[in-house]
Amino acid sequence: MLDLRATTGWFFALLGVILAALGVFWPGLRASLTDLNVNLYCGIVMLAFGGVMLLLARKRS
């Protein structure tokens, strides 16, 4: 059976890095409904989730 934890981990980690970089380098690029830097916060959460998935994949194999 195919283990999707590593693939999911790399995918979310890559998206998290991209979003966090957008949030750091272009903080004005955000939704006009809020004053929060949504790209930065979502990027950090996605990067953390990707890291957890990669940790679980490494622990399992």
NUVO-70401 format. One record per residue: x, y, z of N, C-alpha, C, O in turn; residue number from 0. Coordinates in steps of 0.001 Angstrom, whole numbers. Layout:
<pt><n_X>X</n_X><n_Y>Y</n_Y><n_Z>Z</n_Z><ca_X>X</ca_X><ca_Y>Y</ca_Y><ca_Z>Z</ca_Z><c_X>X</c_X><c_Y>Y</c_Y><c_Z>Z</c_Z><o_X>X</o_X><o_Y>Y</o_Y><o_Z>Z</o_Z><pos>NUM</pos></pt>
...
// end
This chain:
<pt><n_X>845</n_X><n_Y>-1184</n_Y><n_Z>0</n_Z><ca_X>0</ca_X><ca_Y>0</ca_Y><ca_Z>0</ca_Z><c_X>889</c_X><c_Y>1246</c_Y><c_Z>0</c_Z><o_X>1915</o_X><o_Y>1291</o_Y><o_Z>678</o_Z><pos>0</pos></pt>
<pt><n_X>485</n_X><n_Y>2234</n_Y><n_Z>-755</n_Z><ca_X>1261</ca_X><ca_Y>3462</ca_Y><ca_Z>-906</ca_Z><c_X>1090</c_X><c_Y>4361</c_Y><c_Z>315</c_Z><o_X>-30</o_X><o_Y>4642</o_Y><o_Z>741</o_Z><pos>1</pos></pt>
<pt><n_X>2205</n_X><n_Y>4804</n_Y><n_Z>864</n_Z><ca_X>2183</ca_X><ca_Y>5696</ca_Y><ca_Z>2020</ca_Z><c_X>2198</c_X><c_Y>7139</c_Y><c_Z>1530</c_Z><o_X>3163</o_X><o_Y>7574</o_Y><o_Z>902</o_Z><pos>2</pos></pt>
<pt><n_X>1151</n_X><n_Y>7866</n_Y><n_Z>1812</n_Z><ca_X>1024</ca_X><ca_Y>9237</ca_Y><ca_Z>1321</ca_Z><c_X>1539</c_X><c_Y>10276</c_Y><c_Z>2303</c_Z><o_X>1478</o_X><o_Y>11473</o_Y><o_Z>2019</o_Z><pos>3</pos></pt>
<pt><n_X>2041</n_X><n_Y>9851</n_Y><n_Z>3440</n_Z><ca_X>2503</ca_X><ca_Y>10828</ca_Y><ca_Z>4427</ca_Z><c_X>3695</c_X><c_Y>11630</c_Y><c_Z>3934</c_Z><o_X>3754</o_X><o_Y>12841</o_Y><o_Z>4146</o_Z><pos>4</pos></pt>
<pt><n_X>4635</n_X><n_Y>10984</n_Y><n_Z>3287</n_Z><ca_X>5816</ca_X><ca_Y>11708</ca_Y><ca_Z>2796</ca_Z><c_X>5433</c_X><c_Y>12663</c_Y><c_Z>1671</c_Z><o_X>5882</o_X><o_Y>13809</o_Y><o_Z>1653</o_Z><pos>5</pos></pt>
<pt><n_X>4616</n_X><n_Y>12205</n_Y><n_Z>744</n_Z><ca_X>4176</ca_X><ca_Y>13062</ca_Y><ca_Z>-365</ca_Z><c_X>3376</c_X><c_Y>14248</c_Y><c_Z>150</c_Z><o_X>3591</o_X><o_Y>15383</o_Y><o_Z>-277</o_Z><pos>6</pos></pt>
<pt><n_X>2461</n_X><n_Y>13988</n_Y><n_Z>1060</n_Z><ca_X>1663</ca_X><ca_Y>15063</ca_Y><ca_Z>1643</ca_Z><c_X>2542</c_X><c_Y>16024</c_Y><c_Z>2434</c_Z><o_X>2343</o_X><o_Y>17238</o_Y><o_Z>2379</o_Z><pos>7</pos></pt>
<pt><n_X>3493</n_X><n_Y>15496</n_Y><n_Z>3157</n_Z><ca_X>4402</ca_X><ca_Y>16337</ca_Y><ca_Z>3930</ca_Z><c_X>5218</c_X><c_Y>17264</c_Y><c_Z>3053</c_Z><o_X>5330</o_X><o_Y>18455</o_Y><o_Z>3342</o_Z><pos>8</pos></pt>
<pt><n_X>5795</n_X><n_Y>16725</n_Y><n_Z>1977</n_Z><ca_X>6579</ca_X><ca_Y>17577</ca_Y><ca_Z>1071</ca_Z><c_X>5712</c_X><c_Y>18615</c_Y><c_Z>386</c_Z><o_X>6134</o_X><o_Y>19758</o_Y><o_Z>208</o_Z><pos>9</pos></pt>
<pt><n_X>4489</n_X><n_Y>18225</n_Y><n_Z>-3</n_Z><ca_X>3575</ca_X><ca_Y>19150</ca_Y><ca_Z>-671</ca_Z><c_X>3218</c_X><c_Y>20325</c_Y><c_Z>243</c_Z><o_X>3325</o_X><o_Y>21483</o_Y><o_Z>-161</o_Z><pos>10</pos></pt>
<pt><n_X>2797</n_X><n_Y>20028</n_Y><n_Z>1461</n_Z><ca_X>2417</ca_X><ca_Y>21092</ca_Y><ca_Z>2389</ca_Z><c_X>3624</c_X><c_Y>21916</c_Y><c_Z>2833</c_Z><o_X>3505</o_X><o_Y>23124</o_Y><o_Z>3038</o_Z><pos>11</pos></pt>
<pt><n_X>4774</n_X><n_Y>21281</n_Y><n_Z>2983</n_Z><ca_X>5975</ca_X><ca_Y>22029</ca_Y><ca_Z>3353</ca_Z><c_X>6362</c_X><c_Y>23008</c_Y><c_Z>2247</c_Z><o_X>6719</o_X><o_Y>24152</o_Y><o_Z>2529</o_Z><pos>12</pos></pt>
<pt><n_X>6295</n_X><n_Y>22569</n_Y><n_Z>1000</n_Z><ca_X>6621</ca_X><ca_Y>23452</ca_Y><ca_Z>-120</ca_Z><c_X>5638</c_X><c_Y>24614</c_Y><c_Z>-210</c_Z><o_X>6049</o_X><o_Y>25763</o_Y><o_Z>-374</o_Z><pos>13</pos></pt>
<pt><n_X>4353</n_X><n_Y>24324</n_Y><n_Z>-106</n_Z><ca_X>3359</ca_X><ca_Y>25398</ca_Y><ca_Z>-136</ca_Z><c_X>3513</c_X><c_Y>26333</c_Y><c_Z>1059</c_Z><o_X>3327</o_X><o_Y>27543</o_Y><o_Z>929</o_Z><pos>14</pos></pt>
<pt><n_X>3848</n_X><n_Y>25784</n_Y><n_Z>2206</n_Z><ca_X>4061</ca_X><ca_Y>26612</ca_Y><ca_Z>3389</ca_Z><c_X>5236</c_X><c_Y>27556</c_Y><c_Z>3234</c_Z><o_X>5165</o_X><o_Y>28714</o_Y><o_Z>3646</o_Z><pos>15</pos></pt>
<pt><n_X>6321</n_X><n_Y>27068</n_Y><n_Z>2641</n_Z><ca_X>7488</ca_X><ca_Y>27925</ca_Y><ca_Z>2409</ca_Z><c_X>7138</c_X><c_Y>29039</c_Y><c_Z>1432</c_Z><o_X>7524</o_X><o_Y>30190</o_Y><o_Z>1638</o_Z><pos>16</pos></pt>
<pt><n_X>6413</n_X><n_Y>28706</n_Y><n_Z>374</n_Z><ca_X>6022</ca_X><ca_Y>29715</ca_Y><ca_Z>-617</ca_Z><c_X>5127</c_X><c_Y>30774</c_Y><c_Z>17</c_Z><o_X>5358</o_X><o_Y>31969</o_Y><o_Z>-165</o_Z><pos>17</pos></pt>
<pt><n_X>4114</n_X><n_Y>30347</n_Y><n_Z>755</n_Z><ca_X>3206</ca_X><ca_Y>31310</ca_Y><ca_Z>1379</ca_Z><c_X>3900</c_X><c_Y>32145</c_Y><c_Z>2449</c_Z><o_X>3658</o_X><o_Y>33348</o_Y><o_Z>2549</o_Z><pos>18</pos></pt>
<pt><n_X>4751</n_X><n_Y>31523</n_Y><n_Z>3240</n_Z><ca_X>5472</ca_X><ca_Y>32281</ca_Y><ca_Z>4266</ca_Z><c_X>6411</c_X><c_Y>33301</c_Y><c_Z>3628</c_Z><o_X>6547</o_X><o_Y>34417</o_Y><o_Z>4130</o_Z><pos>19</pos></pt>
<pt><n_X>7056</n_X><n_Y>32927</n_Y><n_Z>2530</n_Z><ca_X>7933</ca_X><ca_Y>33874</ca_Y><ca_Z>1830</ca_Z><c_X>7127</c_X><c_Y>35037</c_Y><c_Z>1265</c_Z><o_X>7564</o_X><o_Y>36186</o_Y><o_Z>1331</o_Z><pos>20</pos></pt>
<pt><n_X>5961</n_X><n_Y>34747</n_Y><n_Z>714</n_Z><ca_X>5095</ca_X><ca_Y>35825</ca_Y><ca_Z>233</ca_Z><c_X>4686</c_X><c_Y>36741</c_Y><c_Z>1376</c_Z><o_X>4646</o_X><o_Y>37961</o_Y><o_Z>1219</o_Z><pos>21</pos></pt>
<pt><n_X>4383</n_X><n_Y>36153</n_Y><n_Z>2522</n_Z><ca_X>3983</ca_X><ca_Y>36952</ca_Y><ca_Z>3675</ca_Z><c_X>5106</c_X><c_Y>37811</c_Y><c_Z>4228</c_Z><o_X>4858</o_X><o_Y>38901</o_Y><o_Z>4743</o_Z><pos>22</pos></pt>
<pt><n_X>6344</n_X><n_Y>37328</n_Y><n_Z>4126</n_Z><ca_X>7482</ca_X><ca_Y>38084</ca_Y><ca_Z>4648</ca_Z><c_X>7920</c_X><c_Y>39168</c_Y><c_Z>3672</c_Z><o_X>8126</o_X><o_Y>40316</o_Y><o_Z>4067</o_Z><pos>23</pos></pt>
<pt><n_X>8062</n_X><n_Y>38810</n_Y><n_Z>2403</n_Z><ca_X>8629</ca_X><ca_Y>39744</ca_Y><ca_Z>1432</ca_Z><c_X>7604</c_X><c_Y>40689</c_Y><c_Z>816</c_Z><o_X>7960</o_X><o_Y>41796</o_Y><o_Z>409</o_Z><pos>24</pos></pt>
<pt><n_X>6338</n_X><n_Y>40278</n_Y><n_Z>737</n_Z><ca_X>5277</ca_X><ca_Y>41141</ca_Y><ca_Z>206</ca_Z><c_X>4092</c_X><c_Y>41144</c_Y><c_Z>1170</c_Z><o_X>3064</o_X><o_Y>40530</o_Y><o_Z>883</o_Z><pos>25</pos></pt>
<pt><n_X>4222</n_X><n_Y>41824</n_Y><n_Z>2304</n_Z><ca_X>3143</ca_X><ca_Y>41804</ca_Y><ca_Z>3302</ca_Z><c_X>1880</c_X><c_Y>42525</c_Y><c_Z>2827</c_Z><o_X>806</o_X><o_Y>42294</o_Y><o_Z>3383</o_Z><pos>26</pos></pt>
<pt><n_X>1979</n_X><n_Y>43380</n_Y><n_Z>1827</n_Z><ca_X>801</ca_X><ca_Y>44076</ca_Y><ca_Z>1323</ca_Z><c_X>-66</c_X><c_Y>43212</c_Y><c_Z>434</c_Z><o_X>-1180</o_X><o_Y>43602</o_Y><o_Z>86</o_Z><pos>27</pos></pt>
<pt><n_X>430</n_X><n_Y>42039</n_Y><n_Z>62</n_Z><ca_X>-308</ca_X><ca_Y>41122</ca_Y><ca_Z>-798</ca_Z><c_X>-1217</c_X><c_Y>40266</c_Y><c_Z>82</c_Z><o_X>-865</o_X><o_Y>39137</o_Y><o_Z>424</o_Z><pos>28</pos></pt>
<pt><n_X>-2361</n_X><n_Y>40789</n_Y><n_Z>443</n_Z><ca_X>-3268</ca_X><ca_Y>40075</ca_Y><ca_Z>1342</ca_Z><c_X>-4704</c_X><c_Y>40394</c_Y><c_Z>970</c_Z><o_X>-4963</o_X><o_Y>41279</o_Y><o_Z>154</o_Z><pos>29</pos></pt>
<pt><n_X>-5624</n_X><n_Y>39674</n_Y><n_Z>1566</n_Z><ca_X>-7041</ca_X><ca_Y>39934</ca_Y><ca_Z>1337</ca_Z><c_X>-7407</c_X><c_Y>41297</c_Y><c_Z>1917</c_Z><o_X>-6916</o_X><o_Y>41682</o_Y><o_Z>2978</o_Z><pos>30</pos></pt>
<pt><n_X>-8257</n_X><n_Y>42008</n_Y><n_Z>1223</n_Z><ca_X>-8602</ca_X><ca_Y>43364</ca_Y><ca_Z>1664</ca_Z><c_X>-9587</c_X><c_Y>43374</c_Y><c_Z>2835</c_Z><o_X>-9901</o_X><o_Y>44441</o_Y><o_Z>3362</o_Z><pos>31</pos></pt>
<pt><n_X>-10067</n_X><n_Y>42225</n_Y><n_Z>3239</n_Z><ca_X>-11046</ca_X><ca_Y>42158</ca_Y><ca_Z>4322</ca_Z><c_X>-10414</c_X><c_Y>42199</c_Y><c_Z>5711</c_Z><o_X>-11108</o_X><o_Y>42428</o_Y><o_Z>6701</o_Z><pos>32</pos></pt>
<pt><n_X>-9126</n_X><n_Y>41982</n_Y><n_Z>5788</n_Z><ca_X>-8481</ca_X><ca_Y>41886</ca_Y><ca_Z>7093</ca_Z><c_X>-7146</c_X><c_Y>42630</c_Y><c_Z>7092</c_Z><o_X>-6557</o_X><o_Y>42871</o_Y><o_Z>6038</o_Z><pos>33</pos></pt>
<pt><n_X>-6687</n_X><n_Y>42984</n_Y><n_Z>8270</n_Z><ca_X>-5385</ca_X><ca_Y>43631</ca_Y><ca_Z>8408</ca_Z><c_X>-4288</c_X><c_Y>42628</c_Y><c_Z>8759</c_Z><o_X>-3120</o_X><o_Y>42997</o_Y><o_Z>8880</o_Z><pos>34</pos></pt>
<pt><n_X>-4665</n_X><n_Y>41364</n_Y><n_Z>8920</n_Z><ca_X>-3692</ca_X><ca_Y>40331</ca_Y><ca_Z>9269</ca_Z><c_X>-2913</c_X><c_Y>39889</c_Y><c_Z>8037</c_Z><o_X>-3409</o_X><o_Y>39975</o_Y><o_Z>6913</o_Z><pos>35</pos></pt>
<pt><n_X>-1711</n_X><n_Y>39425</n_Y><n_Z>8252</n_Z><ca_X>-892</ca_X><ca_Y>38883</ca_Y><ca_Z>7174</ca_Z><c_X>-1242</c_X><c_Y>37395</c_Y><c_Z>7021</c_Z><o_X>-560</o_X><o_Y>36523</o_Y><o_Z>7560</o_Z><pos>36</pos></pt>
<pt><n_X>-2307</n_X><n_Y>37134</n_Y><n_Z>6284</n_Z><ca_X>-2854</ca_X><ca_Y>35785</ca_Y><ca_Z>6172</ca_Z><c_X>-1860</c_X><c_Y>34839</c_Y><c_Z>5504</c_Z><o_X>-1753</o_X><o_Y>33679</o_Y><o_Z>5902</o_Z><pos>37</pos></pt>
<pt><n_X>-1138</n_X><n_Y>35312</n_Y><n_Z>4506</n_Z><ca_X>-167</ca_X><ca_Y>34455</ca_Y><ca_Z>3823</ca_Z><c_X>900</c_X><c_Y>33949</c_Y><c_Z>4787</c_Z><o_X>1277</o_X><o_Y>32778</o_Y><o_Z>4740</o_Z><pos>38</pos></pt>
<pt><n_X>1379</n_X><n_Y>34814</n_Y><n_Z>5647</n_Z><ca_X>2420</ca_X><ca_Y>34418</ca_Y><ca_Z>6600</ca_Z><c_X>1889</c_X><c_Y>33386</c_Y><c_Z>7590</c_Z><o_X>2535</o_X><o_Y>32365</o_Y><o_Z>7826</o_Z><pos>39</pos></pt>
<pt><n_X>728</n_X><n_Y>33643</n_Y><n_Z>8167</n_Z><ca_X>185</ca_X><ca_Y>32735</ca_Y><ca_Z>9175</ca_Z><c_X>-206</c_X><c_Y>31383</c_Y><c_Z>8576</c_Z><o_X>80</o_X><o_Y>30341</o_Y><o_Z>9165</o_Z><pos>40</pos></pt>
<pt><n_X>-848</n_X><n_Y>31392</n_Y><n_Z>7425</n_Z><ca_X>-1208</ca_X><ca_Y>30124</ca_Y><ca_Z>6774</ca_Z><c_X>37</c_X><c_Y>29371</c_Y><c_Z>6326</c_Z><o_X>81</o_X><o_Y>28142</o_Y><o_Z>6394</o_Z><pos>41</pos></pt>
<pt><n_X>1046</n_X><n_Y>30102</n_Y><n_Z>5868</n_Z><ca_X>2292</ca_X><ca_Y>29461</ca_Y><ca_Z>5469</ca_Z><c_X>2980</c_X><c_Y>28772</c_Y><c_Z>6629</c_Z><o_X>3499</o_X><o_Y>27665</o_Y><o_Z>6482</o_Z><pos>42</pos></pt>
<pt><n_X>2985</n_X><n_Y>29417</n_Y><n_Z>7778</n_Z><ca_X>3605</ca_X><ca_Y>28814</ca_Y><ca_Z>8964</ca_Z><c_X>2844</c_X><c_Y>27561</c_Y><c_Z>9392</c_Z><o_X>3453</o_X><o_Y>26551</o_Y><o_Z>9743</o_Z><pos>43</pos></pt>
<pt><n_X>1516</n_X><n_Y>27628</n_Y><n_Z>9363</n_Z><ca_X>704</ca_X><ca_Y>26466</ca_Y><ca_Z>9751</ca_Z><c_X>902</c_X><c_Y>25322</c_Y><c_Z>8761</c_Z><o_X>1033</o_X><o_Y>24168</o_Y><o_Z>9169</o_Z><pos>44</pos></pt>
<pt><n_X>924</n_X><n_Y>25630</n_Y><n_Z>7463</n_Z><ca_X>1122</ca_X><ca_Y>24587</ca_Y><ca_Z>6455</ca_Z><c_X>2516</c_X><c_Y>23977</c_Y><c_Z>6559</c_Z><o_X>2680</o_X><o_Y>22770</o_Y><o_Z>6380</o_Z><pos>45</pos></pt>
<pt><n_X>3509</n_X><n_Y>24795</n_Y><n_Z>6843</n_Z><ca_X>4871</ca_X><ca_Y>24290</ca_Y><ca_Z>7013</ca_Z><c_X>4958</c_X><c_Y>23378</c_Y><c_Z>8234</c_Z><o_X>5624</o_X><o_Y>22344</o_Y><o_Z>8187</o_Z><pos>46</pos></pt>
<pt><n_X>4301</n_X><n_Y>23748</n_Y><n_Z>9310</n_Z><ca_X>4288</ca_X><ca_Y>22905</ca_Y><ca_Z>10513</ca_Z><c_X>3574</c_X><c_Y>21581</c_Y><c_Z>10245</c_Z><o_X>4039</o_X><o_Y>20527</o_Y><o_Z>10678</o_Z><pos>47</pos></pt>
<pt><n_X>2446</n_X><n_Y>21630</n_Y><n_Z>9533</n_Z><ca_X>1714</ca_X><ca_Y>20405</ca_Y><ca_Z>9205</ca_Z><c_X>2554</c_X><c_Y>19504</c_Y><c_Z>8308</c_Z><o_X>2598</o_X><o_Y>18290</o_Y><o_Z>8505</o_Z><pos>48</pos></pt>
<pt><n_X>3218</n_X><n_Y>20097</n_Y><n_Z>7329</n_Z><ca_X>4098</ca_X><ca_Y>19319</ca_Y><ca_Z>6460</ca_Z><c_X>5233</c_X><c_Y>18681</c_Y><c_Z>7239</c_Z><o_X>5608</o_X><o_Y>17538</o_Y><o_Z>6975</o_Z><pos>49</pos></pt>
<pt><n_X>5782</n_X><n_Y>19416</n_Y><n_Z>8197</n_Z><ca_X>6842</ca_X><ca_Y>18861</ca_Y><ca_Z>9033</ca_Z><c_X>6367</c_X><c_Y>17693</c_Y><c_Z>9875</c_Z><o_X>7085</o_X><o_Y>16706</o_Y><o_Z>10037</o_Z><pos>50</pos></pt>
<pt><n_X>5163</n_X><n_Y>17800</n_Y><n_Z>10410</n_Z><ca_X>4598</ca_X><ca_Y>16694</ca_Y><ca_Z>11202</ca_Z><c_X>4385</c_X><c_Y>15472</c_Y><c_Z>10321</c_Z><o_X>4689</o_X><o_Y>14352</o_Y><o_Z>10732</o_Z><pos>51</pos></pt>
<pt><n_X>3867</n_X><n_Y>15674</n_Y><n_Z>9121</n_Z><ca_X>3647</ca_X><ca_Y>14549</ca_Y><ca_Z>8209</ca_Z><c_X>4972</c_X><c_Y>13889</c_Y><c_Z>7816</c_Z><o_X>5061</o_X><o_Y>12663</o_Y><o_Z>7746</o_Z><pos>52</pos></pt>
<pt><n_X>5997</n_X><n_Y>14703</n_Y><n_Z>7559</n_Z><ca_X>7310</ca_X><ca_Y>14140</ca_Y><ca_Z>7226</ca_Z><c_X>7911</c_X><c_Y>13398</c_Y><c_Z>8414</c_Z><o_X>8551</o_X><o_Y>12360</o_Y><o_Z>8246</o_Z><pos>53</pos></pt>
<pt><n_X>7706</n_X><n_Y>13928</n_Y><n_Z>9605</n_Z><ca_X>8190</ca_X><ca_Y>13249</ca_Y><ca_Z>10807</ca_Z><c_X>7494</c_X><c_Y>11901</c_Y><c_Z>10985</c_Z><o_X>8139</o_X><o_Y>10908</o_Y><o_Z>11319</o_Z><pos>54</pos></pt>
<pt><n_X>6187</n_X><n_Y>11866</n_Y><n_Z>10764</n_Z><ca_X>5450</ca_X><ca_Y>10607</ca_Y><ca_Z>10871</ca_Z><c_X>5880</c_X><c_Y>9611</c_Y><c_Z>9797</c_Z><o_X>5979</o_X><o_Y>8413</o_Y><o_Z>10062</o_Z><pos>55</pos></pt>
<pt><n_X>6134</n_X><n_Y>10105</n_Y><n_Z>8590</n_Z><ca_X>6573</ca_X><ca_Y>9214</ca_Y><ca_Z>7513</ca_Z><c_X>7953</c_X><c_Y>8637</c_Y><c_Z>7816</c_Z><o_X>8213</o_X><o_Y>7463</o_Y><o_Z>7552</o_Z><pos>56</pos></pt>
<pt><n_X>8826</n_X><n_Y>9461</n_Y><n_Z>8365</n_Z><ca_X>10176</ca_X><ca_Y>8991</ca_Y><ca_Z>8687</ca_Z><c_X>10148</c_X><c_Y>8013</c_Y><c_Z>9862</c_Z><o_X>10893</o_X><o_Y>7034</o_Y><o_Z>9888</o_Z><pos>57</pos></pt>
<pt><n_X>9286</n_X><n_Y>8292</n_Y><n_Z>10821</n_Z><ca_X>9174</ca_X><ca_Y>7439</ca_Y><ca_Z>12001</ca_Z><c_X>8619</c_X><c_Y>6062</c_Y><c_Z>11622</c_Z><o_X>9014</o_X><o_Y>5049</o_Y><o_Z>12199</o_Z><pos>58</pos></pt>
<pt><n_X>7718</n_X><n_Y>6032</n_Y><n_Z>10668</n_Z><ca_X>7069</ca_X><ca_Y>4791</ca_Y><ca_Z>10252</ca_Z><c_X>8014</c_X><c_Y>3890</c_Y><c_Z>9464</c_Z><o_X>7975</o_X><o_Y>2669</o_Y><o_Z>9617</o_Z><pos>59</pos></pt>
<pt><n_X>8858</n_X><n_Y>4478</n_Y><n_Z>8628</n_Z><ca_X>9725</ca_X><ca_Y>3645</ca_Y><ca_Z>7777</ca_Z><c_X>11086</c_X><c_Y>3395</c_Y><c_Z>8371</c_Z><o_X>11910</o_X><o_Y>2713</o_Y><o_Z>7763</o_Z><pos>60</pos></pt>
// end
